[in-house]
C-alpha cells in the first residue's frame, strides 16, 4: 500500500506543527522517522495511521483519496493495513537504545537481504553501529 500526503497542515492550540508537508511512502518499504523531541514524529505517525486528521491537506492510499479536509472514507479498512510501532508502546518496555531498535528490525525473519542492507545503511547514516 502506498500512502501519499499532499500539502498537509496540522495545527494544535494555534501552534503550527506542519505546513505544506507532501511525501509519498512507497509500498513494501520500511520507514524510520527520526528527529529531536517535539519535532512532530508522533503526530506524523498518527496522521499516517488516521488516528488524527490534518487541519488541511489530502491523504491518499494507493492513489485513492481517503481524506480531503472534509470527509474520511473507509478508515477501519485502511487502518487494518497499516502497522507502526509508536514510541510509547514498546520503547520503555523492551528497547533502551536506537541500536536495539535497528537490531530488532534486522531480526524480522521475512526481511530480504536487500531490506536488511537498507536498515544497516540507515543505521550507519544515523551514526548507530549495529
C-alpha positions as CSV (number, residue, x, y, z in Angstrom):
1,X,0.0,0.0,0.0
2,X,1.3,3.4,-0.9
3,X,0.5,6.4,1.3
4,X,0.7,9.9,-0.1
5,X,0.4,13.1,1.9
6,X,-0.3,16.3,-0.1
7,X,0.0,19.8,1.4
8,X,-0.7,18.6,4.9
9,X,-1.1,21.2,7.6
10,X,-1.6,20.4,11.2
11,X,-2.3,23.0,14.0
12,X,-2.7,22.3,17.7
13,X,-3.8,25.1,20.1
14,X,-2.9,27.7,17.4
15,X,0.6,26.2,17.1
16,X,1.7,25.2,13.6
17,X,3.2,21.6,13.8
18,X,3.3,21.0,10.0
19,X,2.7,23.2,7.0
20,X,2.7,22.1,3.3
21,X,4.1,18.6,4.0
22,X,4.0,16.4,1.0
23,X,5.5,12.9,0.8
24,X,4.8,9.6,-0.8
25,X,5.5,6.4,1.2
26,X,6.1,3.6,-1.2
27,X,4.7,0.1,-1.0
28,X,6.8,-2.6,0.8
29,X,9.3,-0.2,2.2
30,X,10.4,0.2,5.8
31,X,10.5,3.8,7.0
32,X,12.1,5.1,10.2
33,X,11.1,8.6,11.4
34,X,13.9,10.2,13.4
35,X,14.2,13.6,14.9
36,X,14.6,15.6,18.1
37,X,11.9,15.6,20.8
38,X,9.0,17.8,19.8
39,X,9.6,17.9,16.0
40,X,6.3,16.0,15.2
41,X,7.3,12.4,14.8
42,X,4.4,11.0,16.8
43,X,1.9,13.4,15.1
44,X,3.1,12.3,11.7
45,X,2.7,8.6,12.7
46,X,-0.8,9.3,13.9
47,X,-1.7,11.1,10.7
48,X,-0.4,8.2,8.6
49,X,-2.5,5.8,10.6
50,X,-5.5,8.1,10.5
51,X,-5.7,8.3,14.3
52,X,-5.8,12.1,13.9
53,X,-6.7,14.2,10.9
54,X,-4.9,17.1,9.4
55,X,-6.1,20.6,9.7
56,X,-5.7,20.9,5.9
57,X,-4.5,18.8,3.0
58,X,-5.2,15.4,1.4
59,X,-4.2,11.8,2.2
60,X,-4.2,9.1,-0.4
61,X,-3.9,5.3,-0.1
62,X,-2.9,3.6,-3.4
63,X,-3.8,6.7,-5.3
64,X,-7.3,6.8,-3.9
65,X,-8.2,9.9,-1.9
66,X,-9.1,9.0,1.7
67,X,-9.2,12.4,3.3
68,X,-9.6,15.7,1.7
69,X,-10.2,18.0,4.6
70,X,-13.9,17.2,4.6
71,X,-14.6,13.5,4.5
72,X,-12.9,10.4,5.7
73,X,-13.6,7.2,3.8
74,X,-13.0,3.6,4.8
75,X,-11.0,4.4,7.8
76,X,-11.3,1.0,9.5
77,X,-10.4,-1.0,6.4
78,X,-7.3,1.2,5.8
79,X,-6.1,1.1,9.4
80,X,-6.1,-2.7,9.3
81,X,-3.5,-2.5,6.5
82,X,-1.1,-0.1,8.3
83,X,1.3,-1.1,11.0
84,X,3.5,1.0,13.1
85,X,5.2,0.8,16.5
86,X,4.8,4.0,18.4
87,X,7.4,5.3,20.8
88,X,5.2,4.8,23.8
89,X,4.1,1.2,23.2
90,X,7.3,-0.8,23.3
91,X,10.1,1.7,23.8
92,X,10.2,1.7,27.6
93,X,9.4,-2.0,27.9
94,X,11.9,-3.6,25.6
95,X,14.2,-1.1,23.9
96,X,16.7,1.2,25.5
97,X,18.6,2.5,22.5
98,X,18.2,3.2,18.8
99,X,20.7,0.4,18.2
100,X,18.3,-2.1,19.9
101,X,15.5,-1.0,17.6
102,X,17.6,-1.4,14.5
103,X,18.7,-4.9,15.7
104,X,15.0,-5.8,16.3
105,X,14.2,-4.8,12.7
106,X,17.1,-6.9,11.4
107,X,15.8,-9.9,13.3
108,X,12.5,-9.9,11.5
109,X,12.6,-13.3,9.7
110,X,10.8,-12.4,6.5
111,X,13.1,-9.4,5.6
112,X,15.1,-9.8,2.4
113,X,18.8,-9.3,2.3
114,X,18.1,-6.1,0.4
115,X,15.9,-4.8,3.3
116,X,18.5,-5.7,5.9
117,X,21.1,-3.8,4.0
118,X,18.8,-0.8,3.8
119,X,18.3,-0.9,7.6
120,X,22.1,-1.2,8.1
121,X,22.6,1.8,5.8
122,X,20.1,3.9,7.7
123,X,21.7,2.9,11.0
124,X,25.1,3.9,9.7
125,X,23.8,7.2,8.3
126,X,22.5,7.9,11.8
127,X,25.8,7.0,13.4
128,X,24.4,3.9,15.0
129,X,26.8,1.0,14.9
130,X,24.9,-2.4,14.7
